Amino acid sequence: MSIDVPALAARLRHFESVILMTSASSTNGIGRRVLLECLDNELALPRAIIVAREQTAGRGRGARTWHSPAGRGIWATAMLTRPLKALPLFPLEAAIAVAGFLQNEHGLEARIKWPNDIYAGSHKIAGILTEARGREGEAFLIVGFGINVLPLGADSPPEATSIAQQSDRILDLDQVTEAWIEHIDRELFREDSAQEIVERWRQLTLHREGDHVRFALGDQQISGSWRGIDAMGRALIETAEGVRPFAAGEMIAIDEPSS
């Protein structure tokens, strides 16, 4: 890795440190250990970004693995805090930040699948995994980012794509990583209102009114029609019982678009 870490850190306004690793089992796993140590010892959570060139046990939502081969993408975790009352909208903020990076820096038509998977066309290009613990009105956050920069190889998931594949550009992973770190250093610390966050998310979503969707909520499968998100960032799904808000669960498929 050829990133000049001291020079990069000096350009950041909010994150205090950047840690670069050749390999890690999981950057979120490292962040989780730091978070728990801070809670156990009543310490402040450092504002830090951990980046690994490969993850040997990357994890997505639920029990899914995240394919993180060496030198192919940005596999990273950011550590930061938020007021507990702001926590429900944070996954939307993180998704907006990644979609904005792909659009503004690379000219991609990036769209968000609720709540925070990022697609380019019909292919997944990035994902976000947020974990939180609370203490005295404050949320300690570790936010895992997986952004496919270069083609992942023959054993990549069939639905996956990358920035290079979508843009047909020759990319330098270190340069892309530096630009991404500087981008989230700005975007994750914006002071947007809840209304502004929700509106920005709505503008970036791939979901359309009336799309047929299926959710996994624990062991329960829920199906219905997409009716947008409410002011708290909850998905609104019209089922046989009426329109219901879902703050938890994960959309696992879009069955068919409305005509």
Summary of the structure (lengths in Angstrom):
residues: 259
radius of gyration: 18.0
end to end distance: 48.2
largest distance: 56.5
contacts: 833
relative contact order: 0.15
helix: 29%
strand: 36%
